[in-house]
Every structure is written in C-alpha cells, then in structure tokens.
Amino acid sequence: MNITASNRKLIEEIFVAASNPDPAARDRALFVASLADDATWTVTGQYSWARTFTGKQSILNDLHGHVRARLAERTRTIAHRFIADGDYVVVEAKGDNVTREGVRYDNDYCLVFRLEDGKIREIREYCDSVLTERALGRFPEQAVAS
C-alpha cells in the first residue's frame, strides 16, 4: 500500500472508531496512539479558540478536554469526505453534539492532517467560529498550558 492510501486508511479508521452511533462504543484509542508526542493542532481564525496547541498532552487535555467539559455527551464528529495526497489527508466532517445547557453544537469542519511515519504530526482545523463561541463560549485563557 502506498503512503497516500495508508495515511487515508488510518484517518478513516480513526473517524469510524470515534464516531460510532453508540456513545458507549466510541473509541479514541487509535487517535491517541496515532498522535505524535510533539504534534500540533491549529484552530484557525480570529476568535478566542484560534491558537496552536502544541504537544499531544495539550491537544488531549487543553483542547479536547475543554470541549468535552462543555458537551453533555461524549463528542462525535462524523466524516463524510476524505481527500488524500501523500502525507496529507483532508477530512470534511460534521459534529453531532449538544452542550450541557442543551444547545446543539453541530459544527462543520475541514480538518487537514499531516502525517509522518504513520503518526499525526499536524492538524489544521477550519470551522464556523461564530457557532463555536455561541454554543461553547469563549475559550478560557487559563485552560491553555502550551
């Protein structure tokens, strides 16, 4: 299998495992195992969430930890398109989430993954920033350890 196909397959498998319709069956283990220790996740834009989270622990704790704390159930993002070219895999996806206050948070995402040697090295996230702040609120400065 060539690098493009193997990278696409890995990202597809990550999304399938993490977006299971049954919340109890959702599994993020492959994502966590595939994330490089020094990976970066950049939330693009000009709003409070826009920043780069540096390192696996910052991505899992600062970014994902804060999102999970704001949502009523385990998070779910459903991918509907994968485009792969070499080290890059682009994913179009849609959230299926509700905040603790009962507000729907069904953001549309474009996620650009860069992989190296089977590990996710970089993620760039493009989404509806107005919806993010309306549903989840401003990102707290103290929540960022990176």
N, C-alpha and C positions, 0 to 999 in steps of 0.2 A: 504494500500500500504506500502511495507517495505521501509526502508531507502535507499537502493540501487536504487530501482525503482523511488522513489520520487526525489532523487538527480539527477538521469539521466533525468527524465522528465523536471525538472527545467532548466537544462543546455540545453537540446534540445529546449525548448521553447524560451530561451534567443537567441540562434542562429537563429531560424526560424524568430523571430521578427526583429533581427538586420541585416539579410542578404536578406531581400526582394529584388527581382529584380528591383523594382521601388524605386529609391533613396528617393522619397518623402514619401514613405510608411515605410521606415526603422524606427524601434523604439528601442531605447536603454533603455527605461524606466524600463523594467524588470531587465536588467543587473544592472543598477544603484541602484534600490531598493533592489536587492539581494546581493549587495556587502556590507560586514561588514565595519563599520566605521574604524576599525583598520586592515583591510585586507592588505595582501602583494602580490605584483606581482614581481616575479623574472624573469628577462630576463637572460638566461644562456649564457655562453660562455666567450670568451676572446677578446672582442671588445668594442667599445665605448658605445654601447647600454646596455651592460651587467651590471646589477645592480639590486638592490631590491628597488622598490617603495613602501613606507610604508604609509598606510592610504588611505582611499577612495579618498580624495581630491588630493593626489599626483598621484594616478593611473589615475584619470579622467583628471586632469589638466596637470601634468608634462609629463606623458607617452602618453596618448591618445590625449591630446591637441597638443603636438608636432607632432604626426603622422598626425592628421587631418590638421594641418597647412601646412604640406608638400604635401598633396594629393589634386588633382584637384576636387574631388567629395567626398561626404561622404564615409567613409570607408565601406568595405564589406568583410567579411570573411565567406566562405561557409564551413560548417562542412559536412564531408562525413562519419565519423565513430565515434561512441560513445562507450566507454567501461566503465562500472561502477562496483564498488566494495565497498560497504559500504559508507564511507564518501568521496570516491574518484571517480571522473569522468574524464576520459581521452578522449580528442577530437582530432581527426586528421582533419585538415582543410586546405583550400587554399584561399589565398587572391585573390581579383578581383579588382585591383586598378591601378590608373595612377597618377603619380606625377604632380605637377603644370608645370613641364618642359616637360611633355609628355612621361616620361619613365614608362614602365609597372612595377608595383610592385605587383607581384603575388606570394608571398612567400608561402612556405609550412610550416605548423605549427603542432606541437604536444603540446597541452595545457593540463596540469594536474591541475585540480581543486580539492581543499579540501573544503568540506562544513561542517558546524556545525549548527545544529538547523535551517536549511533552508537558511543559509547565506553563501556566498562565503568567506572563511577565507584566502585561499592561492591560488595563481595561479603561476605555473612554465611554462615558455614559452621556447620552443625549436624551432629554425628556422634556415634558411640559413643566417648566419651573413654576408657573403660576399655580397649577394644580398641586404640585408638591407642597408649596408653602400654605396653600389654602387648606389642604387636608392634614398635613403633618406639622405645620407650623415652621417657624424659623429654625435653622439648625443651631443648637447651642454651642457657643464657642468653647465652653469648658468640657464638652464631650470629645474634643479632638486632642489626641495625645501625640499625633505625628508632627 
